[in-house]
Amino acid sequence: MVAEESGPGAQNSPYQLRRKSLLSKRTACPGKSPMEGASTSATETFGPRAKRPRISGKSLDLPAAPAEQYLQEKLPDEVVLKIFSYLLEQDLCQAARVCKRFSELANDPILCDLQWIFEYTRPMMHPEPGKFYQINPEEYEQSNPWKESFQQLCKGAHVKPGFAEHFYSNPARYKGRENMLYYDTIEDALGGVQEAHFEGLIFVHSGIYNDEWIYIESPITMIGAAPGKVADKVIIENTRDSTFTHFIFPCQSVFSAQHHNAHHCLEITVNCSPIIDYCVIRSTCTVGSAVCVSGQGACPTIKHCNISDCENVGLYITDYAQGVYEDNEISNNALAGIWVKNHGNPIIRRNHIHHGRDVGVFTFDHGMGYFESCNIHRNRIAGFEVKAYANPTVVRCEIHHGQTGGIYVHEKGRGQFIDNKIYANNFAGVWITSNSDPTIRGNAIYNGNQGGVYIFGDGRGLIEGNDIHGNALAGIQIRTNSCPIVRQNKIHDGQHGGIYVHEKGQGVIEENEVYSNTLAGVWVTTGSTPVLRRNRIHSGKQVGVYFYDNGHGVLEDNDIYNHMYSGVQIRTGSNPKIRRNKIWGGQNGGILVYNSGLGFIEDNEIFDNAMAGVWIKTDSNPTLRRNKIHDGRDGGICIFNGGRGLLEENDIFRNAQAGVLISTNSHPVLRKNRIFDGFAAGIEITNHATATLEGNQIFNNRFGGLFLASGVNVTMKDNKIMNNQDAIEKAVSRGQCLYKISSYTSYPMHDFYRCHTCNTTDRNAICLNCIKKCHQGHDVEFIRHDRFFCDCGAGTLSNPCTLAGEPTHDTDTLYDSAPPIESNTLQHN
């Protein structure tokens, strides 16, 4: 027990008392003397040693041996541990070098409790400059992680207010720690470390450090030293200038910094490369940012920091500064979470930027940067704003739930936005305006409370390969002289239309797939002139492509199919060029031109539509050239209600109804068309319509070639009407009811009558043979030569038909094909 009375730690410092307590817990045993307990504990802890003497209560059985050999080999473990417990850390490390046995015993974790020095509850490792991390002792591979930690950290200086005077005034108590440096302020520590050319490691212990101006001009590492969450216990506040000003290569900082007056909380300037890790940085100053990085060569690494609740900008990078910013929490700042300006070019990865009182990220005045895998959401303005020649790259970020839009590019902004998720924003997912020209590629833009991508006010841009769906307004909207390139996108399942081009919008829209939208797949209106090329526009719940109110442009080489309305509609002064498209599967026809619509419709293939391949009505006057209109489930071309148009060199064939039906005051010009192989008539003209027919070939149609109703006047020249099957005339000559060849699905043109005896109505018609056979002797009246099916043969009159087969339940005769559905939907901004 001599060591206990006169050893180096006789003054019984708190640190040594703690060690003695730990050692006594390890060596004591209830019911025995301390020495007996120690003997038992040592055996249990270290195992039996056959040649080593044991303590037996009152005396030791000491063999004859030199003192050095005895101390190294024979002295019992518990005695060596007891002696070692009085050694300070550096002396203990020296003792471990004596022999293998001392090295093993010196590594006992009970001897290296460093919480008193560093305040950490877990060992902190520092294997190389700039790298720090804490470990769980039970998971560490070496036997004594605390010792390893001390060896790596022992050369650091300490800032511990009020402790330095006590430390240096009691040298005996802290013998063995004479080389450790303690300071009361960070400013003093920086001066002492930089002046002494020390390693540059400074531990800032628990406390609030007020109004220190921290000016760093040599390589240092500053790290918080406190138990638990360090940033909550090491707080640096400043109400004067910038809290931190870094100039030359500092390494690392972990603490909480707060700033309450002018300038910045943390300022990093020219040729400075600090590593800032696990800090909480606050600024209540309204004129300075929390972190400002400026100047050529300013290139910090800022990781795992919390930059929140600031009254200005959170992170400000400007004047050619760069740096790496990873895994930071940036929230609730009064201005932007991040500003990048004046050729600043940071790398920003995996940051959480949210709930800002302004924009999330703002790049402007030639600001750049690479932003990757950031989560940007619930900011009051846009999630990401680009302005004034800024050109950031934004990759694999999530930009969502913005209180206005997702991405806002304006005033000649640029940027590349690639593979991001942009969703659930209150306004458009992406806004592009005022001569801006960004690249929007490979993004998912969905579930916005307004549109997907909104390009207006002379905006441009490349919108490519995006998946745009589920938005409340148009997937893409182009207006006011904007001219983007929109290609290879999927625009689908919108609650409104797919693409909306209006107010003199332009653009090249190519190779997109537009489908399953609630309104039109594409709208073109109010002086707009886009080029739509090689798109697949299909499966819409209304029209495929809709031109109205002077909408123009080019629609070429597209596949337009399977819409609930017609594939294309043109109305109210619109005059597009529609060429080389395939238009099929429309439930309301292929192309509908109405209400003074125009258009050049050339070289298209229009087929397999449920109603007419082309409708022309209500003073419309399009030009149709070289189209193939075939295999329709109704007529080929239907012109009525004052429709006009030039039909030239078209092939019209294999349609279920008339190849061309002209009705109700219409007057088209048909020139050099081939109308053939139809399942009804070739051309039918009815209801006071007129037409000019020149050089047409009409052949091999089932009902006949040309049928003119009563009162129709036609101008004809050089037409060839030949080799038609003439099924109507043959049926009449054979005495058959015309219903036999038409049923109620087609309307052969011939003489039809009314029977007063049978009280037929104005909507009933009876064919010539039924008048002769079924109504012989009745009071009958010739009505006119026109299109009808026979109600007598259909079995809808009171007397059964003796010429036809089983009756049907069809009633009133239909004199024209069913009219198309006109689209009256309007898009609202």
MARKOLDO-63015 format. One line per field, with one value per residue (C-alpha): z, y, x; residue in one letter. Coordinates in steps of 0.25 Angstrom, whole numbers. Each point is the difference from the previous one (the first is absolute). Layout:
REM MARKOLDO-63015
up: Z, ...;
north: Y, ...;
east: X, ...;
code: a, ...;
***
This chain:
REM MARKOLDO-63015
up: 0, -1, -13, 5, 11, -8, -15, -10, 2, 15, -1, -4, -12, -4, -12, 9, 10, -12, -4, 14, 1, -13, 4, 14, -7, -9, 12, 12, 4, 11, 13, -2, 2, -11, -3, 0, -9, -9, -1, -3, -10, -7, -2, -6, -9, -5, 2, 8, -1, 4, 3, 6, 15, 6, 12, 12, 9, 9, -7, -13, -4, -8, -8, -1, -13, -5, 3, -15, -3, 12, -5, -14, 2, 14, 6, 0, -10, 10, 6, -13, -4, 13, -2, -15, 5, 6, -13, -10, -14, -6, 11, -2, -15, 4, 10, -11, -8, 11, -3, -6, 14, 3, -14, 3, 13, -4, -10, 10, -3, 15, -1, -11, 4, -9, 3, 9, -10, -13, 6, -11, 5, -12, -5, -11, -11, -8, -9, -10, -2, -2, 4, 13, 4, 13, 2, 10, 8, 0, -16, 0, -5, 9, 15, 5, -9, 11, -1, -15, 1, 10, -8, -12, 7, 11, -8, -1, 8, 8, 2, 14, 6, 15, -1, -5, 12, 9, -9, 0, 14, 5, -8, 10, -1, -15, -1, -13, -7, -1, -15, -1, -3, 6, -3, 4, -14, -14, -4, 10, -5, -14, 3, 9, -10, -12, 7, 6, -14, 8, -7, -2, 7, 10, 9, 3, 13, 5, 1, -6, -7, -1, -10, -4, -13, -6, -11, -5, -9, 2, -1, 12, 4, 10, 6, 11, 12, 8, 4, -9, -11, -1, -8, 11, 11, -7, -5, -6, -1, -5, 0, -8, -13, -6, 10, -8, -11, -7, -8, -2, 0, 14, 1, 8, 9, 8, 9, 0, -5, 2, -6, 4, -7, -13, -10, 0, 11, -8, -11, -9, -10, -10, 0, 12, 1, 14, 3, 8, 6, 9, 3, 4, -7, 3, -4, 5, -8, -11, -9, 0, -3, 10, -9, -11, -9, -10, -8, -9, 6, 12, 0, 13, 4, 8, 5, 9, 4, 4, -6, 4, 6, -6, -3, -13, -10, 6, -9, -10, -10, -9, -8, -6, 13, 0, 11, 3, 9, 4, 9, 6, 6, -6, 4, 5, -5, -3, -14, -9, 6, -9, -9, -11, -8, -9, -5, 14, -4, 12, 1, 9, 3, 9, 6, 6, -3, 5, 6, -5, 1, -14, -11, 3, -9, -8, -11, -7, -7, -6, 12, -3, 9, 0, 8, 2, 8, 8, 7, -3, 5, 6, -3, -1, -14, -10, 4, -9, -8, -11, -5, -8, -7, 11, -4, 11, -2, 8, 0, 8, 9, 6, -2, 6, 8, -4, 4, -14, -11, 0, -9, -5, -11, -5, -6, -9, 11, -5, 7, -1, 8, -2, 7, 10, 7, -1, 6, 9, -2, 1, -14, -12, 3, -10, -4, -12, -4, -5, -10, 9, -6, 10, -3, 7, -2, 6, 11, 6, 1, 6, 9, -1, 5, -14, -12, -2, -8, -3, -11, -2, -3, -11, 8, -7, 5, -4, 7, -3, 5, 12, 6, 2, 6, 10, 0, 2, -13, -13, 1, -8, -3, -11, -2, -3, -11, 8, -9, 7, -5, 6, -3, 4, 12, 6, 3, 5, 10, 2, 6, -11, -14, -4, -7, -1, -10, 0, -1, -12, 6, -9, 2, -6, 7, -5, 4, 12, 5, 4, 6, 9, 3, 5, -11, -13, -2, -7, -1, -10, 1, -1, -11, 5, -11, 6, -8, 5, -6, 2, 13, 5, 5, 4, 10, 4, 6, -10, -13, -4, -6, 1, -8, 3, 0, -11, 5, -11, -1, -6, 4, -8, 1, 13, 4, 6, 4, 10, 5, 5, -9, -14, -2, -5, 1, -7, 2, 1, -10, 3, -12, 3, -9, 2, -7, 0, 12, 4, 6, 5, 10, 3, 6, -6, -13, -5, -3, 3, -7, 4, 4, -11, 1, -10, -2, -10, 2, -9, -1, 13, 2, 7, 3, 10, 6, 6, -8, -12, -4, -2, 4, -7, 5, 4, -11, 2, -13, 2, -11, -1, -9, -2, 12, 2, 7, 2, 8, 8, 8, -6, -12, -6, -1, 5, -4, 5, 6, -10, 0, -12, -3, -11, -1, -10, -3, 12, 0, 8, 1, 8, 9, 6, -5, -12, -4, -1, 6, -3, 7, 4, -8, -1, -13, 0, -13, -2, -10, -5, 12, -1, 8, 0, 7, 9, 7, -3, -11, -6, 1, 5, -1, 8, 7, -10, 0, -13, -4, -11, -5, -9, -5, 11, -1, 7, -1, 6, 11, 5, -1, -12, -5, 1, 7, -1, 9, -5, -2, -1, -11, -3, -9, -6, -10, -4, 11, -2, 7, -4, 5, 12, 6, -1, 11, 2, -14, -1, 13, -6, -13, 7, 9, 13, 12, 1, 15, -4, -5, 9, 14, 9, -1, -13, -9, -14, -9, -9, -1, 13, 4, 11, 3, 5, 2, 10, 6, -2, 6, -7, 6, -7, -14, -9, -12, -13, 0, 14, -6, -11, 8, 15, -2, -13, -1, 12, -1, -3, -3, -7, 9, -7, -5, 12, 10, 9, 5, -1, 12, -5, -2, 14, 6, 7, -7, 4, -12, -1, -12, -10, -7, 12, 11, 15, 5, 8, 12, -8, -2, -6, -13, 0, -12, 3, 7, 15, 3, 7, 14, 0, 10, 8, 12, 4, 7, 12, 5;
north: 0, 9, 5, 5, 8, 6, -2, 10, 2, 2, 13, -9, 8, -2, -8, -9, -2, -4, -10, -6, -1, -8, -9, -3, -4, -10, -6, 1, -12, 0, -7, 0, 10, 8, -8, -13, 6, 5, -14, -7, 11, -1, -15, 1, 12, -4, -15, -9, 3, -13, 7, 13, 2, 2, 10, -8, 10, 5, -3, -3, -12, 7, -9, 4, 8, 13, 12, 3, -14, 0, 13, -5, -15, -3, 11, -3, 6, 7, 7, 4, 5, 8, 6, 4, 6, 12, 2, 11, -3, 3, -7, -12, 0, 0, -12, -8, 0, -7, -14, -8, -3, 15, 3, -9, 5, 15, -3, -4, 10, 3, 8, 9, 7, 13, 6, 10, 5, 0, -1, -10, -12, -8, -1, 10, -5, 9, -9, 10, 16, 5, -13, -2, -10, -7, -15, -10, -6, -14, 1, 4, -11, 5, -3, 14, 10, 11, -1, 1, 12, 7, -3, 6, 12, 3, 11, 9, 13, 2, 12, -1, 13, 1, -12, 5, 8, -12, -9, 8, 4, -15, -7, -11, -4, -1, -6, -7, 9, 12, 0, 2, 14, 6, 14, 8, 5, -5, 13, -3, -15, 4, 10, -10, -12, 8, 7, -13, -8, -10, -11, 9, -8, 8, -6, 10, -5, 2, 14, 13, 8, 14, 11, -7, 5, -13, 3, -12, 1, -13, -15, -4, -10, 6, -11, 1, -9, -3, -12, -3, 9, 9, 11, 2, 3, 7, 13, 12, 13, 13, 13, 8, -4, -14, -11, -7, 5, -11, 3, -11, -15, -3, -14, -3, 6, -6, 9, 10, 14, 11, 14, 12, 12, 5, -9, -15, -11, -8, 7, -8, 8, -1, -12, -6, -15, -3, -13, 4, -12, -2, 14, 8, 14, 11, 14, 10, 11, 6, 4, -11, -15, -11, -5, 8, -7, 10, 2, -8, -12, 0, -15, -5, -13, 2, -13, -4, 14, 7, 13, 4, 11, 12, 13, 1, -10, -13, -4, 11, -4, 11, 6, -13, -8, -15, -11, -12, 0, -13, -5, 13, 4, 14, 5, 12, 11, 13, 1, -11, -13, 1, 11, -2, 12, 6, -13, -7, -15, -9, -15, -1, -15, -6, 13, 1, 14, 3, 9, 13, 13, 3, -9, -13, 2, 13, 0, 14, 9, -11, -9, -15, -12, -15, -4, -15, -8, 11, 1, 13, 2, 9, 13, 13, 3, -9, -12, 4, 13, 3, 15, 9, -10, -10, -14, -10, -15, -7, -15, -10, 10, 0, 13, 0, 6, 14, 11, 5, -7, -11, 6, 14, 4, 15, 12, -8, -11, -13, -13, -15, -7, -15, -13, 8, -2, 12, -1, 5, 15, 10, 6, -5, -11, 8, 15, 5, 14, 13, -6, -11, -13, -11, -15, -8, -15, -13, 6, -5, 12, -4, 3, 15, 8, 8, -4, -9, 9, 15, 7, 15, 14, -4, -12, -11, -13, -14, -9, -14, -14, 4, -7, 10, -5, 2, 16, 8, 9, -3, -9, 10, 14, 9, 15, 14, -2, -11, -10, -12, -14, -10, -15, -14, 3, -8, 9, -8, -1, 15, 5, 10, 0, -5, 11, 14, 10, 14, 15, -1, -12, -7, -12, -13, -11, -14, -14, 1, -9, 7, -9, -2, 15, 5, 11, 1, -6, 12, 14, 11, 13, 16, 2, -12, -7, -12, -11, -14, -11, -15, 0, -11, 6, -10, -5, 13, 3, 11, 5, -4, 13, 12, 13, 11, 16, 2, -11, -4, -8, -13, -14, -10, -15, -2, -12, 5, -11, -5, 12, 2, 11, 2, -1, 15, 11, 14, 12, 15, 5, -10, -4, -11, -9, -14, -10, -14, -4, -13, 3, -12, -5, 13, -3, 13, 0, 3, 15, 9, 14, 10, 14, 6, -9, -1, -8, -7, -15, -8, -14, -5, -14, 1, -14, -8, 11, -2, 11, 8, 0, 15, 10, 14, 8, 14, 9, -7, 0, -10, -6, -15, -5, -14, -6, -15, -1, -14, -11, 10, -6, 12, 8, 5, 15, 7, 14, 7, 13, 9, -7, 3, -5, -5, -15, -3, -13, -8, -15, -3, -15, -11, 9, -5, 11, 10, 3, 15, 5, 14, 6, 13, 12, -5, 3, -7, -2, -15, -1, -13, -8, -15, -5, -15, -14, 7, -8, 10, 11, 7, 15, 4, 14, 4, 11, 12, -2, 3, -4, 0, -13, 0, -12, -10, -15, -7, -15, -13, 6, -9, 9, 7, 11, 14, 3, 13, 4, 8, 14, -1, 7, -5, 5, -12, -2, -11, -10, -15, -7, -15, -14, 2, -11, 8, -9, 10, 0, -15, -1, 9, -8, -13, 5, 0, 9, 9, -3, -14, 6, 12, -4, 12, 3, 6, 9, -4, 12, -3, 4, 0, 1, 2, -7, 8, -13, -5, 14, 0, 13, 10, -9, -13, -4, -12, -5, -2, -15, 1, 10, -9, -13, 3, 13, -4, 8, 10, 15, 2, 12, 2, 8, 2, -8, 0, -8, -9, -14, -6, 0, -10, -10, 3, -4, 13, 3, -6, -10, -10, 0, -11, 2, 1, -10, 1, 14, 8, 10, 12, 12, 13, 1, 7, 9, 3, -6, 3, 13, 1, 5, 14, 3, 13, -2, 11, 0, 10, 5;
east: 0, 12, -4, -13, 7, 12, -2, -2, -14, 0, -8, -12, -5, -14, 5, 8, -11, -9, 11, 1, -15, 0, 12, -6, -13, 8, 9, -9, -8, -11, 4, 15, 11, 4, 12, -8, -10, 10, 6, -13, -3, 13, -1, -14, 4, 14, -1, 11, 14, 8, 13, -5, -1, -13, -4, -5, -6, 12, 13, 6, 8, 11, 10, 14, 1, 6, -9, -2, -4, -9, -7, -1, -4, -3, -8, -15, -9, -9, 12, 5, -14, 0, 13, -4, -13, 9, 7, -5, -3, 14, 7, -9, 4, 14, -2, -6, 13, 8, -5, -11, -7, 0, -5, -12, -3, 1, -10, -11, -11, -2, 13, -4, -13, 2, -13, 6, 9, -8, -14, -4, -9, 6, 14, 3, 10, 9, 8, 4, -1, -14, -7, -7, -10, -6, -1, -7, 11, -6, 0, 15, 10, 12, -1, 0, -6, 1, 15, 0, -9, 10, 12, -7, -5, 10, 7, -12, -2, -12, -10, -6, -4, 5, 8, 14, 3, -3, 8, 13, -1, 0, 12, 1, -14, 1, 14, 1, -9, 9, 0, -15, -4, -13, -6, -11, -5, 1, 7, 11, 1, 1, 11, 8, -2, 4, 12, 5, -1, -8, -7, -12, -11, -8, -11, -11, -7, -14, -4, -6, 11, -4, 5, 13, 5, 6, 10, 7, 13, 7, -4, -8, -11, -10, -9, -11, 3, -13, -8, -13, -3, 12, -7, -10, 11, 11, -6, 7, -7, 3, -7, 11, 6, 1, 1, 11, 9, 8, 12, 10, -3, -7, -4, -12, -10, -11, -9, -11, 2, -10, 0, -9, 5, 7, 7, 1, 0, 10, 9, 9, 8, 11, 9, -7, -3, -7, -7, -12, -7, -12, -2, -13, 1, -10, -1, -10, 6, -9, 12, 10, -1, 2, 12, 7, 10, 6, 12, 9, 6, -11, -3, -5, -6, -13, -7, -11, -2, -13, -2, -14, -9, 9, -5, 7, 6, 4, 12, 6, 10, 5, 12, 6, -1, -2, 0, -7, -13, -6, -11, -3, -14, -4, -13, -9, 9, -6, 6, 5, 5, 12, 5, 10, 4, 11, 7, -1, 1, -3, -2, -13, -4, -11, -4, -14, -5, -14, -10, 7, -7, 5, 5, 8, 12, 2, 11, 2, 10, 8, -1, 3, 1, -3, -12, -2, -10, -5, -14, -6, -14, -10, 6, -8, 4, 6, 8, 12, 1, 9, 2, 10, 9, 1, 3, -1, -1, -10, 0, -9, -6, -14, -7, -14, -11, 4, -10, 2, 7, 11, 11, -1, 10, -1, 8, 9, 3, 5, 3, -1, -11, 2, -7, -7, -13, -9, -13, -12, 4, -11, 3, 7, 11, 9, -1, 8, -1, 7, 10, 5, 5, 2, 0, -10, 3, -4, -8, -13, -10, -13, -12, 2, -12, 1, 9, 12, 9, -4, 8, -4, 5, 10, 5, 7, 7, 2, -11, 5, -3, -9, -12, -10, -13, -12, 1, -13, 3, 7, 12, 8, -5, 7, -5, 4, 11, 7, 7, 5, 4, -9, 4, 0, -9, -11, -12, -12, -11, -2, -12, 0, 6, 14, 7, -7, 6, -6, 2, 10, 7, 10, 10, 4, -8, 5, 1, -9, -10, -13, -11, -11, -3, -13, -1, 7, 13, 6, -7, 4, -7, 1, 10, 10, 9, 6, 6, -5, 8, 1, -8, -9, -13, -10, -11, -5, -13, -3, 7, 14, 5, -9, 2, -10, 0, 10, 9, 10, 13, 5, -5, 8, 4, -8, -8, -13, -10, -10, -6, -15, -2, 7, 14, 2, -10, 2, -9, -2, 10, 11, 9, 10, 8, -4, 9, 5, -7, -7, -14, -8, -9, -8, -13, -5, 7, 14, 0, -11, 1, -11, -4, 8, 12, 10, 13, 8, -2, 10, 6, -7, -5, -13, -7, -8, -7, -14, -6, 4, 15, -2, -11, -1, -12, -5, 7, 14, 9, 12, 8, 2, 10, 6, -6, -4, -13, -4, -6, -9, -12, -8, 2, 13, -2, -13, -2, -13, -6, 7, 13, 9, 14, 9, 2, 11, 7, -5, -2, -13, -3, -6, -9, -13, -8, 1, 14, -4, -13, -4, -12, -7, 4, 14, 9, 13, 9, 4, 11, 8, -4, -1, -12, -1, -3, -10, -11, -11, 0, 12, -5, -13, -5, -13, -8, 2, 15, 8, 14, 10, 5, 12, 8, -4, 0, -11, 0, -4, -9, -11, -12, 5, 9, -7, -14, -6, -13, -12, 4, 15, 8, 14, 11, 7, 11, 9, -4, 0, -11, 2, -1, -8, -8, -13, -7, -11, -5, 1, -8, -11, 0, -1, -12, 8, -2, 12, 1, 4, 14, 1, -6, 0, 15, 0, -8, -2, -5, -12, -15, -7, -15, -10, -12, -12, -8, 10, 1, 15, 7, 10, 11, -4, 4, -5, 8, -6, -2, -7, -10, -3, -1, -3, -8, -7, -13, 3, 0, 15, 9, 13, 9, 14, 12, 10, 7, -8, -3, -13, -9, -9, 11, 5, -13, -3, -13, -14, -1, 11, 9, -2, 13, 10, 4, -1, -4, 10, -3, 6, -9, 2, 8, 13, 3, 14, 12, 0, 6, 14, 2, 6, 11, -4, 10, 8, 14, 1, 13;
code: m, v, a, e, e, s, g, p, g, a, q, n, s, p, y, q, l, r, r, k, s, l, l, s, k, r, t, a, c, p, g, k, s, p, m, e, g, a, s, t, s, a, t, e, t, f, g, p, r, a, k, r, p, r, i, s, g, k, s, l, d, l, p, a, a, p, a, e, q, y, l, q, e, k, l, p, d, e, v, v, l, k, i, f, s, y, l, l, e, q, d, l, c, q, a, a, r, v, c, k, r, f, s, e, l, a, n, d, p, i, l, c, d, l, q, w, i, f, e, y, t, r, p, m, m, h, p, e, p, g, k, f, y, q, i, n, p, e, e, y, e, q, s, n, p, w, k, e, s, f, q, q, l, c, k, g, a, h, v, k, p, g, f, a, e, h, f, y, s, n, p, a, r, y, k, g, r, e, n, m, l, y, y, d, t, i, e, d, a, l, g, g, v, q, e, a, h, f, e, g, l, i, f, v, h, s, g, i, y, n, d, e, w, i, y, i, e, s, p, i, t, m, i, g, a, a, p, g, k, v, a, d, k, v, i, i, e, n, t, r, d, s, t, f, t, h, f, i, f, p, c, q, s, v, f, s, a, q, h, h, n, a, h, h, c, l, e, i, t, v, n, c, s, p, i, i, d, y, c, v, i, r, s, t, c, t, v, g, s, a, v, c, v, s, g, q, g, a, c, p, t, i, k, h, c, n, i, s, d, c, e, n, v, g, l, y, i, t, d, y, a, q, g, v, y, e, d, n, e, i, s, n, n, a, l, a, g, i, w, v, k, n, h, g, n, p, i, i, r, r, n, h, i, h, h, g, r, d, v, g, v, f, t, f, d, h, g, m, g, y, f, e, s, c, n, i, h, r, n, r, i, a, g, f, e, v, k, a, y, a, n, p, t, v, v, r, c, e, i, h, h, g, q, t, g, g, i, y, v, h, e, k, g, r, g, q, f, i, d, n, k, i, y, a, n, n, f, a, g, v, w, i, t, s, n, s, d, p, t, i, r, g, n, a, i, y, n, g, n, q, g, g, v, y, i, f, g, d, g, r, g, l, i, e, g, n, d, i, h, g, n, a, l, a, g, i, q, i, r, t, n, s, c, p, i, v, r, q, n, k, i, h, d, g, q, h, g, g, i, y, v, h, e, k, g, q, g, v, i, e, e, n, e, v, y, s, n, t, l, a, g, v, w, v, t, t, g, s, t, p, v, l, r, r, n, r, i, h, s, g, k, q, v, g, v, y, f, y, d, n, g, h, g, v, l, e, d, n, d, i, y, n, h, m, y, s, g, v, q, i, r, t, g, s, n, p, k, i, r, r, n, k, i, w, g, g, q, n, g, g, i, l, v, y, n, s, g, l, g, f, i, e, d, n, e, i, f, d, n, a, m, a, g, v, w, i, k, t, d, s, n, p, t, l, r, r, n, k, i, h, d, g, r, d, g, g, i, c, i, f, n, g, g, r, g, l, l, e, e, n, d, i, f, r, n, a, q, a, g, v, l, i, s, t, n, s, h, p, v, l, r, k, n, r, i, f, d, g, f, a, a, g, i, e, i, t, n, h, a, t, a, t, l, e, g, n, q, i, f, n, n, r, f, g, g, l, f, l, a, s, g, v, n, v, t, m, k, d, n, k, i, m, n, n, q, d, a, i, e, k, a, v, s, r, g, q, c, l, y, k, i, s, s, y, t, s, y, p, m, h, d, f, y, r, c, h, t, c, n, t, t, d, r, n, a, i, c, l, n, c, i, k, k, c, h, q, g, h, d, v, e, f, i, r, h, d, r, f, f, c, d, c, g, a, g, t, l, s, n, p, c, t, l, a, g, e, p, t, h, d, t, d, t, l, y, d, s, a, p, p, i, e, s, n, t, l, q, h, n;
***
